[in-house]
Amino acid sequence: MSNNNKLPSEIERELVQRSNARTNPEYGCNPEERPMREYIEMGVVNLDKTRGPTSHEVVAWVKSILEIKKAGHSGSLDPKVTGVLPIMLGRATKAVSALRLAGKEYVCLMRLHKPVPEDDVIRVCNEFTGPIYQMPPVKSAVKRALRIRNIYYLEVLEVKGPLVLMTVGCEAGTYIRKLCHDIGVVLGCGGHMQELRRTKTGPFTDDTIVTLHDLMDAYVFWKEDGDESELRRVVRPMEEGLRHLPRIIIRDSAVDAICCGAMLAVPGIVSVDTMLNKGEIACIFTQKGEAVALCKAAKGTDEILKADHGIAAVTERVIMDAGTYPRGWISSPDRPDVPR
C-alpha cells in the first residue's frame, strides 16, 4: 500500500503555545496513571471483532468481562465482517461519537460476476475516489436516502479472475457492500462484496488490536493476582481514541467551568492545534492530557492567537466530572450557574 494512503485522522497534528501556565499536581492525573478501576471506566479497547457475533453482542461481552455497566462501540460491523472495533468503556462512552465520525479503512474482497481485464478494474476503481453518491442498501440501520460519502483512497491490490482484493479508506457511514455493487455496475458485469475486514477506525489500527481472550486474561490477572500490567496494555486511556481531533489545552482554572458546561474563553487557553478551523469539532484537554470536553470551535487558530478575549469554543459534550479540578471562576449573582 502506498504511504500516501492516509485517512484525515492520520494527519500529524502539532500545538502552538498561546500562553504560559503550570498545572497543579494535586488535581487530576496523567491518564495512564489513573487508579485501575477508574482507568477501566475511562478506557477504550481496540477490539478484534470475529466473524459471527453482532457488534452489540461483542459490547455486551466486554461489559460482562470487565464488570461495567456501560460501553459503546465506534460504528457497527455486520456479523460476517471482522476487524477493528474500538469500544469506549464506562464514562468514556460520552466521547464515543467522536470515534463514530472518524474515517475508516477496510480490506475488501470483491467478486465480479465475470472476469474483467485488470486494467479496466483499476481504471473504474480509480473513478470511485473522492466524493461519491450512495444509496444505503435495503438492509441498513439508516434511512434510505441518496447521500454523499468521501472515498479517500481505493487501491486495487490484486486481481485474480473474478476476484478483486482492494484497500478502501473512506468517510464514516460508507457502505462497502454498496460500493462493490456500484463498481460492478460500471464495469458492466455486476459484482458483490465477498469478504470484508476493517483495518482502521480513526486513530486505531489492527497493529494494536486485542481479542476478547486477551481482555479476559488481563482482567483475571488483575482481579486474582493484582497484576495491572497486562490490563493497562489491553485497555488504553480513552484519550487515545480522541487524538485524531484538533486539541485545545486549557489552564487548570478553566477546567471546572467547562465541566459545568461553560463556553471556553480565549484567556483560558494555553495552547491550540495549529490547524484548528472555525466550526470544527475539537477536544479540550487539561495540561496533564486529560480529556475535558468535546467542543465546536468559534474561532480558528489564527484568531485565537491574536485575540485577548472572546469565546474560542462552544462546549458540546462534557466528558470530565465537575469537581475534578477546583473551581476557578466567579458566578453571577443572578445566575449562579453561569460563569461571569
N, C-alpha and C positions, 0 to 999 in steps of 0.2 A: 504494500500500500504506500502511496505517495505521502511524504511528510507534510505536503500542503493540504492534505485532507484533515481538516480540523473543524470541530464544532465551535460555535461562538463562545461556549462555556470554557473552551480550552485556550482562549486568548490570555496571554500573560498580562497580569494587571499589576500596576505599581501605585504607590501612595505618594502624595506630595504634602509636605507639612505646612499647616497654616499657622500654628502657634505652638508654644512650648507648654508642657504640663506634666505633672507627675501623678502617678496613681498610688493610692493608699493601700499597702499590703494587708491591712486589717479587714478589707471588704472585698468580696468576690474572690476568684482564684483562676489560675490558668485552667482552661477546660480539661486538659489531660490530667490534672491533679485533683479533680473533684472526688469526694468520698464515693466508694464503689456503688452504693445504692443510688445516689444522686447521679453518678456517672452513667448508669444504665438508663435512668429516667430522662436524661438529657443526651441520649446517644443515638447513633444510627448504625444499622447493619447493612453492609453491601452484600446482599444475599444472592446466591446462585439458585435461581428457581429451576427446578427439574421439570421434565415433561410429565404431565398428568394432572397435578392439582391446579386449582384456580389461584389467582393472586390473593383472593380473600381467604382461602383456606391456609395458605402459607403464612399470612399475617396472624391468623388465629393460632397457628402452631408456635410462632415466635412469642406471642403473648403468654402462652402456656409454659413454654420453656423458661422464660425469664421472670415469670410470675408478676406480670404487669397488667394493668387494666386497659391501657390504650396503646395502639400502634397504628401506623398508616403507611401505605406504600406510595411509590413515586409515579405510578402510572401502570395500569393493568397490563398483564401479559396473558394471552389466551392460554388455555390448558396445554396445548401442544407446543407452545413456544417456551424456550428456555433462556437462561441468561441473567443479566444484571437486573436486580430488583431491590434497590435501596429501600430500607424500611426505617422510618423515624419512630423512635420509642418514647412512650410516656409523654412528658411535657413538650418534647421535641416535635410532636405532631402539629404544633402550632405553626411550624415552618415548612410543612410538607408541600404546601402549594408552590413554594419556590423551586422545588425539585420537579414537580409535575410539569412546570412550564419550560424546563430546561431541554435542550436538544438531545436527541437520541441517535445511537448508531446501531446498525444491525448487519449481520452477515446472513444473506438470504440465498437459498437455493430455489431458483425459478425453473419450472418445467414448461417449455414451449410445446405446443400441440403437434409440431413437426419441426425437424431440424431446419435451421436458418444459418446462412454463412456468418461467420464470426464478425466480419467487418460490418455487416448490416446490424447485428445485435449491438455492437459497440456504438455505432452511429445513432441508432434510435435511443439507446440508453442515455447518451450524451444530451439528447433533446429534452430529457426529463430532469435536468438540473436547473436550479433557480426556482422561481415561483411557479407552481402548477395548480390547476383546478382539480379538486377531488370531491366526489360524491361518496360519503361513507357507505359501506356495504349494508345490506338489509339487516344482517345480524351485527348490530353495533350498539354501543352504550350512549350514542348521541343522536340528536335529531338529524334526519336525512335531508340535508340542505347543501347545495353547492358551496364550497369554501376554498380558500387559497392556502396552500401549505408550501413551505420552502424546502427544497431538496438542496442541501449544502454541497454534497458531492455524491456521485454514484459511479463506482469503479467496478468494471467487469474484471473479475479475477481469472475466470476460466470458462470456456465454452466447450462442452463435450456432448456432441449430438444435440438432443433437445434440452439438455441441462445447462443452466447458466448460473454460475456462482458469482455473487457480487456483494460489495460492501456499500451500504447506504447510510449517509449521515443526513438527518432530517429534523425538521421542526417537530415539537411535541404535537401529538394529535394526527400524525401522518399514518395512513393505513397502508402497510407494505403489501398486504394481500391485494388491495385495490390497485396499487402501483404496478404489481406484476400483471394484473388483468389488463390494465391500460397499455402497458408495453406490448403485450401480446396482440392487442387490437391494432396498434400502429404497425406492428410487423406483419400483420395480415394473416397470422397463423393461430392466434389465440395463445393464452398462457395462464398459468396459475402458480401460486406460491406453494412449494412442496415442503420446505423446512425453513425455520427462522430461529435465529439466536440473537438476543440483544447483547451488545458488547460494551456500550457506554450509555450512561444516563447522567447528563451534566458533568460534574467532576469525577464521577465514579466510573471505573473501567473494570474489565474482567481480570486485570492484573492483581487486584486486591480483593477478589471475590472470596466468600466463605460459604460453607454449606451448613445446613441445619444440624448435621452431626458435629461440625466444628463448634457451633454455638452451644449445643447441649453439653459437649465435653467441657468446654471452657467454663460454663456455669456450674457444673458439678465440681470441677477443680476448686472453684472459689467457695462454694457452699460447704463442701466436705473437708477440704484441706486448707482453706484460707488463702489459696494461691490466686492472686489477682492478675498475674502477668498475661495469661492466655486470654482472659476475658477482656482485658484492656486492648489486646491486639485485635480480637474479633469484633468487638463493639468499639466504634470510634466516636469522638465528640461530635455532636450534631453540627458544630461549626464547619466541619469538613464538607458537609453537604450544602454549605452556603458560600463556599469560596469562589464559585463562578459568578457571584453577584458583585457589582461595584460596592466598595466598602466606604463607610464613613466612621471614623474613630472619634469618640467624644470624651470630654472631661468627666471625671468622677461626679462632679457636682451637677451634671446634666442627666445622669443615668436615671435617677428615680423619677424625674419629671416625665421622661419618655415612657417609663414603665407605667405611669399613670395616664398615658395617652396624649401627652402634650406634643405639640409640634416642635421640631428641632430648630432652634435659632442659631444663626451663624456664630455668635461668640462661644457656643458650646462645642465647636468643632476643633479638634486637634490636627487631624489630617484627613485627606479625602482622596478617592480614586482619581487618577489623572484623566480618565476618560468618562467621567460621570456626565450624563446628559440630562437636561431638564425633562421631567416627565417619566424618567426611567425608574424602575423598581431597584432599590438598593437595600443593603443591610447595614444597620447601625451596630457597631461593636464598642466594647469598652477597651481601654488601653491594655488590658490583660488578655484580650482576644475573645471575650465572651459575647455571644450574640444578644443584643438587647431588643431589637425590633426590626421588622421589615417596613420600609417606607417608600414614598414616591418623592423623587427629587423635585423641589420647587425652584432650584437653581442648578445650573451646570457648574463644573469645576472652576472655570474662569471667573464666573460671577461670585462664587463662594470665596475665592481667594482675594478678590478685590473689595468685597463688602465688609462693613464694620458691624452691621446689624441687619435685621430682617429674618424671615423664615427661610431656612435652607431645605427642609424636607417635612413632609406631612406623614405622620405615623399611620401605618396601615394595619399592622398586626404586631401586637406586643408579645414578645417571647419570654423575657426575663420577668420574674416575680417582683412586684413592688416591695421595697424594704430591703432588697439585697444590698443596695448602696444607701448611705444616709441621704436624707432629704436636703437638697442644696438650692431650693427655690422658695420664694415667699408667695403665699397665696393672696388673692384679692379679698378684701373684707366682705364684699357682697357675693363673691363666687369662690368659696374656699377650695373648690376642685380645679380651678383654672390658674395656672402659673401666671404671675404678673411680669 
